[in-house]
């Protein structure tokens, strides 16, 4: 089963997987950005404050020890270095977090010291700072302060980042399920007709591939119901019409025979006349029944590819009519469209040459349907504008511009569009129905 040149299967298709992947990645990205925003606005200020306090305590402790005696003994775990190499000095680039720490040291603690970043090989796996001590006994002594703030810092940030990505993936998947599965399924359920009286509106073909396949099959079933109703109406009207003519003749003959006979034969003729009148009443009821299948609505929803496929199948193979029509749900005067396309095809058969190609497409809110043949075509592209039907003897003098095209043009104008005649790529005639939405008809099922 084909739709828009693609095969629909009960499994998720490549576009569905692509949308799922994009939704998941978007969710993970937004979640990660939200985490960074929270770290920046909520978690970073306490971390900066804790870093400032730890650096301040360490610097003041070491500088206090240096001022206590000639041979100061630093506390265990304190790392110092006499002077820094040029390589150490080259690694003095700071992150925004480091800039906030240095600014807070100066503003809140009054500690204005030269600080440099530790460079590989690092003193600590998590990195740290080298802080120049300002004391007469310190000289070029630098104090090392690990960047690790607390025991929690070692593990909680990676876990938060991983959790935010996983949460974002789940949120993206939930959004995909809601937009591509739940909402389209609700629309389908809401659009399923609760009546069996044609014409039945078609369902929106949206969502993932299995759901689109389900609605496509339901729509084709609804189309068959609508087409069967039209066929029954035409059949009943045809029967009523075919029975009407001979019944009228029989009534006239029975009345004439009744006046010519006497006695018992006249009685028989009278009874036969009454039976004929009852048959006429039955025929009238058939006509009324046929009209009951006809709806008051002018516009009907139809799948354009199935409609054109049925239309093409009604012509013999010798016509060589090819189709290139996508899956489009359109709302228009279906009977008028059928008559118009039949007029175009019949016109192409009579005045053009096979093969014929019927194509269609959507351009914004417009619908275009084209029929190309391989005949002589027109000398230049022409916009068909006919104020009145052409005369019968004009038909052979102006090829491709007969009464059929006038009716097609009138149908297009009734649907808010127009008929265009031009040159086909093969050199023949191109007849294009260009239909636009009106206040009464939106033309397309909203997507």
C-alpha positions, 0 to 999 in steps of 0.5 A, spaced: 500 500 500 503 506 497 502 513 500 505 519 497 510 514 494 512 511 501 510 504 503 506 504 510 507 498 514 505 497 521 512 498 524 515 505 525 518 508 519 524 512 518 521 519 519 518 516 526 524 514 528 527 521 526 522 525 530 523 520 536 530 521 536 530 529 535 525 529 540 529 525 545 535 529 543 531 536 544 529 534 551 536 532 553 539 538 551 534 543 554 534 538 561 542 539 561 541 547 559 536 547 565 541 544 570 547 548 568 542 554 569 540 551 576 548 550 577 549 557 575 543 561 579 542 556 585 548 552 587 554 556 584 553 562 590 554 557 595 560 553 592 563 560 591 562 562 598 565 555 601 571 556 596 572 563 598 572 561 606 577 555 605 582 559 601 581 564 606 582 560 612 588 556 609 592 563 607 591 566 613 593 560 617 599 559 613 601 566 613 600 566 621 604 560 622 610 564 618 610 569 622 610 565 629 618 564 629 624 563 625 623 556 623 616 555 622 613 548 621 607 548 616 601 543 618 600 537 615 597 536 608 599 543 606 603 544 600 607 550 598 612 551 593 618 556 592 617 560 586 613 557 579 616 555 573 614 559 566 610 553 565 606 554 571 605 561 569 602 560 562 597 556 565 593 562 569 587 562 565 580 562 569 573 559 568 567 564 570 567 560 577 574 562 578 573 569 577 567 569 581 572 566 587 577 571 586 572 577 586 569 574 592 575 574 596 577 581 594 570 584 596 568 580 602 574 577 605 579 583 603 584 578 601 587 580 595 592 575 592 595 573 586 592 566 584 594 562 578 591 555 576 594 549 577 597 545 570 599 538 569 602 534 572 596 536 577 597 536 585 590 533 585 586 529 580 581 535 581 585 541 580 586 547 584 589 554 585 596 556 587 596 562 591 602 567 592 603 568 600 604 576 602 609 575 608 616 578 609 618 571 611 614 568 605 618 571 599 616 567 593 612 562 597 606 559 593 600 555 597 596 550 594 589 550 595 585 544 592 579 545 588 575 540 591 570 543 596 567 537 600 567 530 599 560 530 596 563 534 590 567 528 587 561 525 585 554 529 585 556 533 579 557 527 574 550 524 577 546 530 576 549 531 569 547 524 568 540 524 571 539 531 567 540 527 560 536 521 562 530 525 564 531 529 558 530 523 554 524 521 558 521 527 557 522 528 549 520 521 549 513 523 552 512 529 548 513 524 542 508 519 544 503 525 546 504 529 539 505 523 535 501 517 538 496 520 543 493 526 540 492 523 533 489 517 536 484 522 539 483 526 533 481 519 529 476 517 535 473 523 535 472 524 527 470 516 526 462 517 524 457 515 529 452 514 523 451 510 517 448 515 512 453 517 507 457 521 505 461 520 511 467 524 512 474 522 512 479 521 518 485 525 519 491 521 517 496 523 522 501 521 527 506 515 526 506 510 521 501 504 524 496 510 526 496 513 519 496 506 516 490 504 520 486 511 518 488 510 511 484 503 511 478 506 515 478 512 510 478 507 504 473 503 507 469 510 508 470 512 501 467 505 498 461 506 503 460 513 500 461 510 492 456 505 494 451 510 496 452 514 490 452 508 485 445 505 489 442 512 488 444 512 480 442 505 480 435 507 483 434 513 479 436 509 472 431 504 474 425 509 475 427 513 469 427 506 465 421 504 468 417 511 467 417 511 459 414 504 458 409 505 464 407 511 461 406 508 454 402 502 457 397 507 461 396 511 455 394 504 451 390 501 457 386 508 457 385 507 449 383 500 450 378 501 456 374 506 451 374 501 446 371 495 449 365 493 453 362 488 458 367 484 461 373 485 457 372 493 459 372 491 466 379 487 465 382 493 462 380 497 468 383 493 473 389 492 468 389 500 468 389 500 476 395 495 476 399 500 472 397 506 476 400 502 482 406 500 478 407 508 477 406 509 484 412 504 486 416 507 480 415 514 484 417 511 490 423 508 487 425 515 485 424 518 492 428 513 495 434 515 490 433 522 492 434 520 499 441 518 498 443 524 496 445 529 501 444 537 501 452 538 502 456 540 496 462 539 499 465 532 501 472 529 503 475 525 499 482 522 498 485 524 492 489 518 490 484 513 491 479 518 487 483 519 481 485 511 481 478 509 481 477 514 475 483 512 471 480 505 472 474 506 469 477 508 462 480 502 458 487 500 458 488 503 450 487 510 453 494 509 457 492 514 462 498 514 468 497 517 475 502 521 479 497 523 485 500 524 492 495 522 498 491 528 499 485 529 503 481 534 500 474 537 501 470 539 495 465 538 490 466 531 488 461 530 483 463 536 479 471 534 480 469 527 477 465 531 471 471 536 470 476 530 469 472 526 465 471 532 460 479 533 460 480 526 459 475 525 453 478 532 450 485 529 450 483 523 447 479 526 442 484 532 440 490 530 443 494 523 443 496 518 448 499 517 453 496 521 458 499 523 465 494 525 471 498 529 476 496 533 482 499 536 488 499 542 494 502 548 494 500 552 500 493 552 501 492 551 493 490 544 490 492 543 483 491 538 478 494 537 471 493 533 465 498 532 460 497 529 453 502 528 447 498 532 442 499 538 438 498 542 444 497 550 444 502 555 440 503 559 447 500 558 454 493 560 455 489 562 461 482 560 459 476 565 459 470 564 456 464 568 457 459 563 454 459 556 451 463 556 444 458 554 438 458 547 436 462 549 429 467 553 433 470 546 436 474 544 430 476 551 429 479 552 436 482 545 438 482 543 445 477 549 447 470 546 446 464 545 451 467 540 455 473 545 457 468 551 458 464 546 463 471 545 467 472 552 467 466 554 470 467 548 475 473 551 477 471 558 478 465 555 482 470 552 487 474 559 487 479 557 482 481 557 475 483 553 469 489 554 465 491 551 459 499 551 457 504 547 453 506 540 457 513 538 457 512 533 452 509 538 447 502 537 448 496 540 451 497 541 459 490 543 462 491 545 470 485 545 475 487 550 480 483 550 486 483 555 492 480 555 499 474 559 500 469 562 506 465 556 505 470 551 504 477 550 507 479 545 501 484 541 505 483 538 512 488 542 517 494 538 519 
